[in-house]
Amino acid sequence: MVPKEKIVAVLNGDMIGRNDNNEAALLGGNAPHKNSEELVKMAEDANNESTKFKYLKDWDSPNHAEYFYFRSDHLPYAKIGIPAVFFTSVLHDQYHTPQDESENINYKKLYKMTEWMYRTSWKIANETERPKIIPNFTLER
């Protein structure tokens, strides 16, 4: 187990290989879910330098019917004060159905999402300081 204080940031990629090749969501990229200005800026810079996704910001809204921000693996880390973002291509019509099979993965999209996450992690690794948590950050649903 890695001690909490050794974790610099969490980059969660969940459901990253479906839907439009030019659209994606960065959950935790907007208030009230954003817990680190620096981490979000690194992710945005990485996107602007290469992948150039148009952001689907509605998915990060606290009023979104799916509460998608609260449904993935970054959440426990954000709750304990670790900078965290969630990269996703969001839900699709086959989500949690028998038709949700590997042959339906959009590999161009998967590659592009992976590149965005890699570039973000590279930025984090090459910074002299860790991304900071926004003071008094709290999560409410």
C-alpha positions as CSV (number, residue, x, y, z in Angstrom):
1,M,0.0,0.0,0.0
2,V,1.2,3.5,-0.9
3,P,1.0,6.0,2.0
4,K,-1.4,8.8,1.3
5,E,1.2,11.5,1.6
6,K,3.2,9.9,-1.2
7,I,0.4,10.2,-3.8
8,V,1.0,13.3,-5.9
9,A,-2.2,13.1,-8.0
10,V,-4.8,10.7,-9.3
11,L,-5.6,10.5,-13.0
12,N,-8.6,8.3,-13.4
13,G,-9.5,7.0,-16.9
14,D,-12.9,5.4,-17.0
15,M,-15.0,4.7,-20.2
16,I,-12.4,6.2,-22.5
17,G,-13.0,4.4,-25.8
18,R,-16.4,5.4,-27.0
19,N,-18.4,8.2,-28.7
20,D,-17.2,11.2,-30.8
21,N,-13.5,11.3,-31.4
22,N,-13.4,15.0,-30.8
23,E,-15.3,15.2,-27.5
24,A,-14.5,14.2,-23.9
25,A,-15.1,15.2,-20.4
26,L,-12.6,16.1,-17.6
27,L,-14.6,15.6,-14.5
28,G,-13.2,17.5,-11.6
29,G,-12.3,20.2,-14.1
30,N,-15.0,22.6,-12.9
31,A,-16.3,23.8,-9.6
32,P,-17.7,22.4,-7.3
33,H,-15.8,19.2,-8.2
34,K,-12.4,20.9,-9.0
35,N,-10.0,20.2,-6.1
36,S,-6.8,21.4,-7.7
37,E,-6.3,24.4,-10.0
38,E,-2.8,23.3,-10.9
39,L,-3.8,19.7,-11.8
40,V,-6.7,20.9,-14.0
41,K,-4.4,23.4,-15.7
42,M,-1.9,20.7,-16.5
43,A,-4.7,18.5,-18.0
44,E,-6.1,21.4,-20.0
45,D,-2.6,22.4,-21.3
46,A,-2.0,18.7,-22.3
47,N,-5.3,18.8,-24.2
48,N,-4.5,22.1,-25.9
49,E,-1.1,20.9,-27.0
50,S,-2.2,17.7,-28.7
51,T,-5.6,16.0,-28.4
52,K,-7.7,19.2,-28.6
53,F,-10.9,17.6,-27.2
54,K,-14.0,19.8,-27.0
55,Y,-15.0,19.5,-23.3
56,L,-18.4,18.0,-22.4
57,K,-18.7,20.2,-19.3
58,D,-22.4,19.3,-18.5
59,W,-21.2,15.9,-17.2
60,D,-19.3,17.7,-14.4
61,S,-22.3,19.7,-13.3
62,P,-23.5,19.0,-9.7
63,N,-27.0,19.0,-11.2
64,H,-26.4,16.3,-13.9
65,A,-28.9,13.5,-13.5
66,E,-26.3,10.8,-13.6
67,Y,-24.1,12.3,-10.8
68,F,-21.3,10.9,-12.9
69,Y,-18.5,12.6,-10.9
70,F,-19.5,10.5,-7.9
71,R,-19.4,7.1,-9.8
72,S,-15.7,6.3,-10.4
73,D,-12.4,5.4,-8.8
74,H,-11.0,9.0,-8.3
75,L,-13.7,9.9,-5.7
76,P,-12.2,8.3,-2.6
77,Y,-8.9,10.2,-3.3
78,A,-10.6,13.5,-3.9
79,K,-12.5,13.0,-0.6
80,I,-9.3,12.6,1.4
81,G,-7.6,15.7,-0.2
82,I,-5.6,14.2,-3.0
83,P,-5.7,16.2,-6.3
84,A,-7.8,14.1,-8.7
85,V,-9.4,14.3,-12.1
86,F,-11.5,11.9,-14.1
87,F,-11.0,11.5,-17.9
88,T,-13.9,10.0,-19.7
89,S,-15.7,9.8,-23.0
90,V,-19.0,9.5,-20.9
91,L,-21.9,7.1,-21.2
92,H,-23.1,5.4,-24.4
93,D,-26.2,3.5,-25.5
94,Q,-24.7,0.1,-24.7
95,Y,-23.5,1.0,-21.2
96,H,-24.1,-2.0,-18.9
97,T,-26.0,-4.0,-21.5
98,P,-25.1,-7.3,-23.0
99,Q,-24.0,-5.4,-26.2
100,D,-21.3,-3.6,-24.3
101,E,-18.5,-5.7,-25.9
102,S,-14.9,-5.1,-26.7
103,E,-15.5,-5.0,-30.5
104,N,-17.5,-1.8,-30.0
105,I,-14.5,0.1,-28.6
106,N,-13.4,3.1,-30.7
107,Y,-9.7,2.5,-30.7
108,K,-8.9,5.9,-32.2
109,K,-10.7,7.5,-29.4
110,L,-9.1,5.2,-26.8
111,Y,-5.6,6.1,-28.2
112,K,-6.4,9.8,-28.1
113,M,-7.7,9.7,-24.5
114,T,-4.7,7.7,-23.4
115,E,-2.4,10.3,-25.1
116,W,-4.2,13.1,-23.1
117,M,-3.7,11.2,-19.8
118,Y,-0.1,10.4,-20.6
119,R,0.7,14.1,-21.5
120,T,-1.0,15.2,-18.2
121,S,1.0,12.7,-16.2
122,W,4.2,13.8,-17.9
123,K,3.5,17.4,-16.9
124,I,2.9,16.3,-13.3
125,A,6.1,14.3,-13.2
126,N,8.2,17.2,-14.5
127,E,6.9,19.8,-12.1
128,T,9.1,20.8,-9.2
129,E,6.1,21.1,-6.9
130,R,3.1,18.9,-6.4
131,P,-0.3,20.2,-7.5
132,K,-2.1,21.7,-4.5
133,I,-5.6,21.2,-3.2
134,I,-7.9,24.2,-3.3
135,P,-8.2,25.4,0.3
136,N,-11.4,24.3,2.0
137,F,-12.4,22.0,-0.8
138,T,-15.4,19.9,0.1
139,L,-17.5,17.5,-1.9
140,E,-21.3,17.6,-1.5
141,R,-23.8,15.7,-3.5
